[in-house]
Amino acid sequence: MPLICFASPKGGVGKTTLAANVADALRRNGRRVLVMDFDPQNTLRLHFGVPLTDGAGFMADLPKRPDWRNVVRQTASGVMLLPHGSIDIRGTLGLSHAIERDPELLAAPMRAILADPGLLVIADTPPGASHALNLLAPMSQLVVAVLLADATSAALVPDIDNGRFLGAGTMAALFAGRLRVVLNGVDPNARLSRAAAETVARHLGPRLLGAVCREEVVAEALAAQRLVLDIAPNSRAAEDLREIARGVEAALPPVPEPFQASWGAR
């Protein structure tokens, strides 16, 4: 039933990589995990071995009101996956307008998914403010904002503080308290990266959920369409991911007694 949204003020920060690998770490901790892709780039599936040529998904067909149960994939990792689906720019704009006109188009299936008390849902949302994030934030236990350990991310910290990251208006201010931050790509040997990470950490304090060091194994895992804990379980990045998963767990209600869902996964 808990929903964790992974988001970012800008693209290219490793948001999707972290969403996939933290979902895997949480599944290894005993959670039943469903990871959903709300980002039109449709790349979350690649971390779970779904072929590049497989363009099927849930969000791409949302205006047709598909049954989400028929799109769920059971991946080799044990994490269940709802891919976004392949979509062009016209389709992306049309989908955004459809959700804006009729929020129930997305809200209704999300309520149905979250009704399963034994399920933890991880949502990979588009970079920046979006209709999807605006709708999902009120449903979420946490919104995890991913930043790179660089000067640009340090400059974006005020947007975390004032809630602009979640969009404009009162809703952003109300749900900014659910925001936590993960720093990605920290290079302890690079002075600028280290200084930026230290600045952000001092400013955020307990809102900093964790940090992931910059390691080649992260890119290698994606290239192999596998997960970091599979190919390099003893790496520094793997331990960082486990620590972030532990931080997420600390913010969640206890795992309920084993619950058999009434829907199947394929």
Residue frames relative to the residue before (quaternion, step in Angstrom):
aa qw qx qy qz dx dy dz
M 1.0000 0.0000 0.0000 0.0000 0.00 0.00 0.00
P 0.6285 0.5210 -0.3841 0.4313 3.71 0.92 -0.59
L 0.1956 -0.7550 0.6176 0.1014 3.54 -1.20 0.72
I 0.0730 -0.7696 0.6342 0.0158 3.56 -0.90 1.03
C 0.1755 -0.7930 0.5775 0.0826 3.58 -0.69 1.10
F 0.1799 -0.7319 0.6453 0.1249 3.57 -0.98 0.89
A 0.0519 0.8028 -0.5825 0.1160 3.55 -0.74 1.11
S 0.0922 -0.7882 0.6036 0.0764 3.58 -1.30 0.07
P 0.5237 -0.6383 0.4559 0.3324 3.60 -1.05 0.66
K 0.7917 0.0915 -0.0401 0.6027 3.59 1.19 -0.53
G 0.5591 -0.6192 0.4392 0.3334 3.54 -1.26 0.37
G 0.7458 0.4521 -0.2876 0.3959 3.54 -1.35 0.10
V 0.5476 0.6394 -0.3905 0.3725 3.59 1.18 0.40
G 0.5782 -0.6079 0.3718 0.3975 3.61 1.25 0.01
K 0.2392 0.8107 -0.4980 0.1934 3.57 1.26 0.45
T 0.7040 0.4694 -0.2741 0.4570 3.58 0.78 -1.04
T 0.6185 0.5443 -0.3340 0.4578 3.58 1.03 -0.79
L 0.6847 0.4694 -0.2887 0.4769 3.57 0.92 -0.87
A 0.6193 0.5431 -0.3526 0.4440 3.61 0.96 -0.79
A 0.6789 0.4960 -0.2911 0.4564 3.58 0.89 -0.94
N 0.7411 0.4395 -0.2429 0.4456 3.56 0.78 -1.01
V 0.6256 0.4961 -0.3472 0.4919 3.60 1.09 -0.55
A 0.5940 0.5489 -0.3590 0.4657 3.60 1.08 -0.67
D 0.6569 0.5050 -0.3037 0.4702 3.56 0.99 -0.87
A 0.6510 0.5131 -0.3171 0.4608 3.60 0.97 -0.84
L 0.6561 0.5010 -0.3101 0.4715 3.59 0.99 -0.78
R 0.6211 0.5232 -0.3420 0.4729 3.58 1.05 -0.70
R 0.6534 0.5044 -0.3104 0.4714 3.60 1.01 -0.75
N 0.6408 0.5095 -0.3167 0.4790 3.58 1.24 -0.40
G 0.6695 -0.5351 0.2901 0.4257 3.59 1.26 0.13
R 0.5187 0.6303 -0.4242 0.3920 3.59 1.24 0.12
R 0.3531 -0.6290 0.6326 0.2819 3.53 -1.31 0.46
V 0.0539 -0.8452 0.5296 -0.0477 3.55 -0.47 1.24
L 0.0859 -0.7362 0.6699 0.0432 3.50 -1.11 0.93
V 0.1160 -0.7872 0.6034 0.0530 3.57 -0.77 1.04
M 0.1406 -0.8132 0.5645 0.0176 3.56 -0.81 1.11
D 0.2684 -0.7690 0.5643 0.1349 3.56 -0.97 0.91
F 0.0756 -0.7989 0.5967 -0.0003 3.57 -0.61 1.22
D 0.5600 0.6049 -0.3741 0.4249 3.59 1.32 0.00
P 0.4536 -0.7249 0.4449 0.2662 3.64 -0.61 1.10
Q 0.5225 0.6286 -0.4284 0.3851 3.61 1.19 -0.23
N 0.2510 -0.8369 0.4651 0.1422 3.58 1.32 -0.32
T 0.4269 0.7343 -0.4393 0.2926 3.61 1.04 0.71
L 0.4560 0.6936 -0.4606 0.3144 3.61 1.17 -0.24
R 0.6154 0.5861 -0.3388 0.4036 3.59 0.99 -0.85
L 0.6230 0.5813 -0.3521 0.3873 3.60 1.04 -0.76
H 0.6187 0.5466 -0.3477 0.4446 3.60 1.11 -0.59
F 0.7372 0.3943 -0.2113 0.5064 3.58 1.20 -0.47
G 0.6306 -0.6103 0.3148 0.3616 3.57 1.20 0.49
V 0.4102 0.6820 -0.5051 0.3341 3.61 1.18 0.32
P 0.4963 -0.6899 0.4256 0.3108 3.63 -0.68 1.00
L 0.6002 -0.5839 0.4207 0.3491 3.55 -1.14 0.71
T 0.6706 0.5168 -0.2907 0.4457 3.58 1.09 -0.70
D 0.5976 0.5518 -0.3585 0.4581 3.59 1.26 -0.26
G 0.0487 -0.8533 0.5188 -0.0211 3.57 -0.19 1.30
A 0.4173 0.7186 -0.4700 0.2976 3.60 1.22 0.16
G 0.1941 0.7914 -0.5651 0.1290 3.57 -1.11 0.61
F 0.6331 -0.5766 0.3936 0.3344 3.51 -1.37 0.18
M 0.7283 0.4596 -0.2692 0.4311 3.59 0.64 -1.07
A 0.6181 0.5701 -0.3535 0.4099 3.59 0.97 -0.77
D 0.7542 0.3463 -0.1883 0.5252 3.57 1.13 -0.67
L 0.3069 0.8081 -0.4716 0.1744 3.59 1.25 0.13
P 0.6350 0.5311 -0.3648 0.4261 3.69 0.88 -0.70
K 0.6579 0.4857 -0.3048 0.4881 3.61 1.23 -0.42
R 0.3653 -0.7631 0.4517 0.2831 3.57 1.37 0.01
P 0.0689 0.8243 -0.5575 0.0701 3.61 0.60 1.09
D 0.4867 -0.6045 0.5284 0.3443 3.55 -1.27 0.34
W 0.3961 -0.7578 0.4679 0.2234 3.58 -0.40 1.25
R 0.5672 0.6112 -0.3857 0.3949 3.61 1.12 -0.53
N 0.6808 0.5011 -0.2883 0.4498 3.58 1.11 -0.67
V 0.6953 0.4644 -0.2684 0.4784 3.60 1.25 -0.20
V 0.4955 0.6714 -0.4279 0.3474 3.61 1.23 -0.26
R 0.1763 -0.7728 0.6032 0.0889 3.57 -0.94 0.94
Q 0.2702 -0.7084 0.6249 0.1861 3.55 -1.07 0.77
T 0.1940 -0.8214 0.5282 0.0929 3.59 -0.34 1.20
A 0.6742 -0.5042 0.3576 0.4041 3.55 -1.29 0.34
S 0.6223 0.5645 -0.3339 0.4274 3.59 1.15 -0.58
G 0.5193 -0.6119 0.4337 0.4096 3.57 1.18 -0.53
V 0.5644 0.5606 -0.3838 0.4689 3.57 1.30 -0.18
M 0.3340 -0.7132 0.5751 0.2215 3.59 -0.97 0.82
L 0.1708 -0.8155 0.5523 0.0266 3.56 -1.02 0.86
L 0.0968 -0.7305 0.6718 0.0762 3.52 -1.12 0.84
P 0.2404 -0.7910 0.5428 0.1482 3.62 -0.20 1.21
H 0.5726 -0.5741 0.4559 0.3670 3.56 -1.26 0.40
G 0.3522 -0.7064 0.5247 0.3188 3.55 0.85 -1.03
S 0.5426 -0.6345 0.4484 0.3194 3.56 -1.12 0.71
I 0.0859 0.7909 -0.5939 0.1201 3.57 -0.95 0.94
D 0.3521 -0.7330 0.5368 0.2250 3.59 -1.02 0.75
I 0.7415 -0.4274 0.2677 0.4425 3.58 -1.29 0.13
R 0.6346 0.5189 -0.3392 0.4615 3.59 1.00 -0.72
G 0.6607 0.5017 -0.3005 0.4707 3.55 1.00 -0.83
T 0.6207 0.5450 -0.3355 0.4530 3.57 1.07 -0.75
L 0.6710 0.4839 -0.2941 0.4787 3.58 0.93 -0.89
G 0.6476 0.5208 -0.3145 0.4588 3.57 0.99 -0.83
L 0.6428 0.5200 -0.3177 0.4642 3.58 1.02 -0.81
S 0.6447 0.5231 -0.3168 0.4586 3.57 0.96 -0.87
H 0.6719 0.4870 -0.2943 0.4740 3.58 0.94 -0.89
A 0.6314 0.5407 -0.3377 0.4415 3.59 1.01 -0.77
I 0.6699 0.4802 -0.3000 0.4803 3.62 0.98 -0.85
E 0.6264 0.5346 -0.3373 0.4562 3.58 1.06 -0.72
R 0.6841 0.4814 -0.2843 0.4684 3.59 0.96 -0.88
D 0.8119 0.0881 0.0088 0.5770 3.56 0.94 -0.92
P 0.2036 -0.8226 0.5186 0.1135 3.63 0.17 1.22
E 0.5914 0.5908 -0.3696 0.4057 3.61 1.13 -0.57
L 0.4829 0.6620 -0.4328 0.3758 3.57 1.23 -0.34
L 0.7594 0.2939 -0.1612 0.5576 3.57 1.06 -0.79
A 0.6343 0.5675 -0.3427 0.3977 3.59 0.97 -0.82
A 0.6501 0.5445 -0.3290 0.4155 3.60 0.93 -0.85
P 0.7053 0.4200 -0.3017 0.4850 3.67 0.73 -0.85
M 0.6081 0.5453 -0.3710 0.4418 3.61 1.06 -0.59
R 0.6375 0.5140 -0.3359 0.4654 3.59 0.96 -0.76
A 0.6438 0.5201 -0.3223 0.4596 3.57 1.02 -0.78
I 0.6528 0.5052 -0.3108 0.4713 3.59 0.96 -0.85
L 0.7218 0.4552 -0.2475 0.4588 3.58 0.87 -0.97
A 0.5183 0.6408 -0.4145 0.3859 3.59 1.27 -0.12
D 0.5724 0.5698 -0.3817 0.4494 3.60 1.24 -0.31
P 0.3204 -0.8058 0.4599 0.1912 3.64 -0.28 1.18
G 0.7023 0.4692 -0.2742 0.4598 3.59 1.17 -0.39
L 0.6215 0.5760 -0.3163 0.4265 3.57 1.29 0.02
L 0.1881 -0.7337 0.6428 0.1148 3.56 -1.08 0.85
V 0.1565 -0.8051 0.5698 0.0519 3.59 -0.69 1.10
I 0.1322 -0.7606 0.6339 0.0474 3.55 -0.91 1.05
A 0.1198 -0.8065 0.5780 0.0338 3.59 -0.70 1.11
D 0.1962 -0.7470 0.6259 0.1084 3.56 -0.89 1.00
T 0.1183 -0.8404 0.5283 0.0262 3.59 -0.21 1.28
P 0.6254 -0.5372 0.3900 0.4102 3.62 -1.19 0.35
P 0.5927 -0.5551 0.4267 0.3981 3.60 -1.17 0.43
G 0.8013 0.2778 -0.2154 0.4842 3.57 -1.13 0.68
A 0.7023 -0.4099 0.3481 0.4665 3.53 -1.34 -0.21
S 0.0667 0.7901 -0.6052 0.0712 3.59 -1.04 0.78
H 0.6216 -0.5266 0.4150 0.4049 3.55 -1.26 0.37
A 0.6257 0.5430 -0.3438 0.4421 3.58 1.03 -0.76
L 0.6842 0.4712 -0.2944 0.4724 3.61 0.84 -0.94
N 0.6276 0.5445 -0.3343 0.4448 3.59 1.01 -0.80
L 0.6884 0.4640 -0.2730 0.4860 3.57 1.08 -0.76
L 0.7149 0.4777 -0.2583 0.4404 3.59 0.98 -0.87
A 0.5734 0.6366 -0.3857 0.3422 3.61 1.03 -0.73
P 0.6815 0.4799 -0.3214 0.4493 3.66 0.84 -0.80
M 0.6620 0.4980 -0.3012 0.4724 3.58 1.21 -0.48
S 0.6318 0.6218 -0.2952 0.3564 3.56 1.25 -0.52
Q 0.4488 -0.6307 0.5640 0.2876 3.49 -1.28 0.58
L 0.7871 -0.0059 0.0401 0.6155 3.56 1.05 -0.87
V 0.1539 -0.7016 0.6774 0.1587 3.51 -1.33 0.46
V 0.1621 -0.8027 0.5714 0.0541 3.57 -0.54 1.21
A 0.1664 -0.7909 0.5856 0.0627 3.56 -0.50 1.25
V 0.2185 -0.7845 0.5723 0.0965 3.56 -0.81 1.06
L 0.0266 -0.7839 0.6197 -0.0281 3.54 -0.87 1.06
L 0.4182 -0.6512 0.5598 0.2960 3.56 -1.20 0.50
A 0.4695 -0.6505 0.5135 0.3045 3.55 -1.19 0.55
D 0.4551 0.6518 -0.4834 0.3666 3.56 0.35 1.29
A 0.7217 -0.4532 0.2996 0.4290 3.56 -1.29 0.16
T 0.6156 0.5563 -0.3550 0.4308 3.61 1.02 -0.71
S 0.6680 0.4972 -0.3041 0.4627 3.56 0.91 -0.88
A 0.6111 0.5402 -0.3548 0.4571 3.59 1.02 -0.73
A 0.6633 0.5042 -0.3028 0.4628 3.58 1.05 -0.75
L 0.6625 0.5184 -0.3019 0.4486 3.60 1.20 -0.48
V 0.4347 0.7284 -0.4490 0.2809 3.60 1.23 -0.21
P 0.6244 0.5371 -0.3728 0.4274 3.69 0.90 -0.66
D 0.6210 0.5340 -0.3489 0.4556 3.60 1.10 -0.59
I 0.6004 0.5218 -0.3549 0.4912 3.57 1.21 -0.48
D 0.6634 0.5404 -0.3017 0.4205 3.56 0.93 -0.95
N 0.8024 0.3348 -0.1667 0.4650 3.58 0.76 -1.01
G 0.5633 -0.6524 0.3710 0.3455 3.59 1.23 0.10
R 0.4128 0.7191 -0.4788 0.2885 3.62 1.22 0.00
F 0.5421 0.6413 -0.3796 0.3882 3.54 1.19 -0.59
L 0.7083 0.4360 -0.2499 0.4957 3.60 1.12 -0.70
G 0.6791 -0.4179 0.2961 0.5259 3.59 1.28 0.03
A 0.6133 -0.5668 0.4098 0.3670 3.56 -1.27 -0.19
G 0.7410 0.4760 -0.2975 0.3685 3.53 -1.32 0.29
T 0.7851 -0.3699 0.2557 0.4259 3.50 -1.41 -0.08
M 0.6120 0.5682 -0.3640 0.4125 3.61 0.96 -0.79
A 0.6356 0.5295 -0.3348 0.4511 3.58 0.98 -0.82
A 0.6703 0.5016 -0.3016 0.4562 3.57 0.89 -0.91
L 0.6527 0.5362 -0.3173 0.4311 3.59 0.97 -0.84
F 0.7944 0.3380 -0.1625 0.4778 3.57 0.87 -0.92
A 0.4138 0.7078 -0.4752 0.3193 3.59 1.25 0.08
G 0.5917 0.5951 -0.3589 0.4087 3.59 1.15 -0.54
R 0.6496 0.5071 -0.3177 0.4690 3.57 1.21 -0.35
L 0.5131 0.6703 -0.4032 0.3533 3.59 1.27 -0.09
R 0.0062 0.7280 -0.6854 -0.0133 3.51 -1.16 0.81
V 0.3026 -0.7728 0.5410 0.1362 3.56 -1.17 0.56
V 0.1146 -0.7454 0.6519 0.0789 3.52 -1.19 0.74
L 0.2608 -0.7415 0.5987 0.1541 3.56 -0.94 0.92
N 0.1435 -0.8054 0.5733 0.0449 3.56 -0.78 1.03
G 0.8267 0.2689 -0.1810 0.4599 3.54 -1.23 0.53
V 0.2642 0.7711 -0.5359 0.2202 3.59 1.02 0.76
D 0.1074 -0.7851 0.6092 0.0304 3.57 -0.78 1.11
P 0.2912 -0.8000 0.4948 0.1745 3.61 -0.19 1.23
N 0.6700 0.5051 -0.2955 0.4568 3.59 1.22 -0.42
A 0.6478 0.4728 -0.3140 0.5081 3.59 1.30 -0.11
R 0.4632 -0.7271 0.4302 0.2678 3.57 -0.54 1.17
L 0.6741 0.4992 -0.3050 0.4510 3.61 0.90 -0.90
S 0.6536 0.5064 -0.3142 0.4666 3.58 0.94 -0.87
R 0.6688 0.4992 -0.3026 0.4604 3.56 0.91 -0.89
A 0.6644 0.5049 -0.3063 0.4581 3.60 0.95 -0.87
A 0.6487 0.5105 -0.3198 0.4651 3.59 0.98 -0.84
A 0.6530 0.5132 -0.3142 0.4599 3.58 0.96 -0.86
E 0.6618 0.5031 -0.3110 0.4606 3.58 0.94 -0.84
T 0.6358 0.5316 -0.3260 0.4550 3.60 1.01 -0.81
V 0.6778 0.4825 -0.2879 0.4743 3.58 0.88 -0.97
A 0.6552 0.5229 -0.3185 0.4426 3.59 0.94 -0.87
R 0.6527 0.5070 -0.3211 0.4624 3.59 0.94 -0.83
H 0.6842 0.4980 -0.2895 0.4473 3.57 0.94 -0.88
L 0.7436 0.4345 -0.2348 0.4508 3.59 0.86 -0.94
G 0.1981 -0.8042 0.5379 0.1574 3.59 1.04 -0.64
P 0.8512 -0.1122 0.0789 0.5066 3.63 -0.87 -0.91
R 0.5531 0.5993 -0.4097 0.4088 3.60 1.21 -0.16
L 0.5705 0.5550 -0.3866 0.4659 3.60 1.27 -0.19
L 0.2861 -0.8029 0.5068 0.1294 3.54 -0.39 1.28
G 0.7540 -0.2844 0.2117 0.5530 3.57 1.11 -0.67
A 0.2725 -0.7364 0.5939 0.1753 3.53 -1.37 -0.03
V 0.2191 -0.7640 0.5956 0.1166 3.56 -1.15 0.68
C 0.3922 -0.7337 0.5031 0.2340 3.56 -0.72 1.05
R 0.5150 -0.6210 0.4938 0.3245 3.52 -1.26 0.50
E 0.1575 0.7770 -0.5891 0.1564 3.56 -0.61 1.21
E 0.5668 -0.6251 0.4254 0.3271 3.54 -1.07 0.79
V 0.5786 0.6155 -0.3879 0.3687 3.60 1.08 -0.62
V 0.5876 0.5746 -0.3800 0.4245 3.61 1.14 -0.54
A 0.6852 0.4533 -0.2749 0.4995 3.59 0.92 -0.91
E 0.6319 0.5397 -0.3339 0.4448 3.57 1.03 -0.76
A 0.6260 0.5360 -0.3397 0.4533 3.58 1.02 -0.73
L 0.6617 0.4918 -0.3102 0.4733 3.59 0.93 -0.86
A 0.6395 0.5317 -0.3307 0.4461 3.59 0.95 -0.86
A 0.7115 0.4212 -0.2405 0.5085 3.57 1.11 -0.71
Q 0.3557 -0.7455 0.4699 0.3111 3.59 1.37 -0.08
R 0.5247 0.5728 -0.4354 0.4550 3.49 0.94 1.06
L 0.5272 -0.6374 0.4730 0.3034 3.55 -1.33 0.08
V 0.6405 -0.5767 0.3494 0.3675 3.55 -1.09 0.76
L 0.6825 0.4946 -0.2979 0.4480 3.60 0.93 -0.84
D 0.5980 0.5390 -0.3610 0.4707 3.57 1.27 -0.23
I 0.8031 0.3431 -0.1670 0.4576 3.57 0.70 -1.08
A 0.8091 0.0975 -0.0410 0.5781 3.61 1.12 -0.51
P 0.0209 -0.8651 0.5011 0.0106 3.62 0.65 1.08
N 0.7189 0.4341 -0.2500 0.4818 3.60 1.18 -0.48
S 0.4512 0.7032 -0.4437 0.3240 3.58 1.26 0.15
R 0.6335 -0.5174 0.4052 0.4083 3.55 -1.28 0.33
A 0.6351 0.5335 -0.3330 0.4485 3.60 0.98 -0.81
A 0.6334 0.5326 -0.3341 0.4511 3.59 0.99 -0.80
E 0.6660 0.4843 -0.3088 0.4760 3.60 0.93 -0.82
D 0.6100 0.5419 -0.3473 0.4622 3.59 1.07 -0.70
L 0.6601 0.5063 -0.3026 0.4652 3.58 0.97 -0.86
R 0.6314 0.5174 -0.3311 0.4732 3.58 1.02 -0.75
E 0.6475 0.5193 -0.3237 0.4543 3.59 0.99 -0.81
I 0.6387 0.5053 -0.3277 0.4790 3.61 1.01 -0.77
A 0.6335 0.5226 -0.3300 0.4655 3.58 0.99 -0.80
R 0.6387 0.5113 -0.3299 0.4710 3.59 1.02 -0.74
G 0.6348 0.5238 -0.3254 0.4656 3.59 1.06 -0.72
V 0.6316 0.5103 -0.3232 0.4860 3.57 1.04 -0.77
E 0.6391 0.5412 -0.3224 0.4412 3.59 0.91 -0.94
A 0.6510 0.5407 -0.3204 0.4257 3.57 0.97 -0.86
A 0.6993 0.4560 -0.2643 0.4829 3.58 1.19 -0.53
L 0.6468 0.5390 -0.3053 0.4448 3.59 1.28 -0.15
P 0.5540 -0.5607 0.4743 0.3921 3.57 -1.24 0.34
P 0.6481 -0.5265 0.3652 0.4117 3.62 -1.15 0.46
V 0.5696 -0.5678 0.4613 0.3748 3.55 -1.21 0.52
P 0.3864 -0.7352 0.5005 0.2441 3.64 -0.73 1.00
E 0.6912 -0.4219 0.3598 0.4634 3.53 -1.31 0.08
P 0.6696 -0.5018 0.3375 0.4313 3.61 -1.11 0.59
F 0.0647 -0.8057 0.5880 -0.0287 3.51 -0.80 1.10
Q 0.2545 -0.7685 0.5702 0.1398 3.56 -0.72 1.05
A 0.3507 -0.7533 0.5169 0.2060 3.56 -0.53 1.17
S 0.4817 -0.6847 0.4787 0.2646 3.53 -1.19 0.65
W 0.6961 0.3931 -0.2773 0.5328 3.57 1.28 0.03
G 0.3926 -0.7352 0.5112 0.2098 3.52 -1.15 0.63
A 0.2834 -0.7271 0.5942 0.1949 3.54 -1.30 0.26
R 0.1901 -0.7867 0.5769 0.1102 3.50 -1.10 0.68
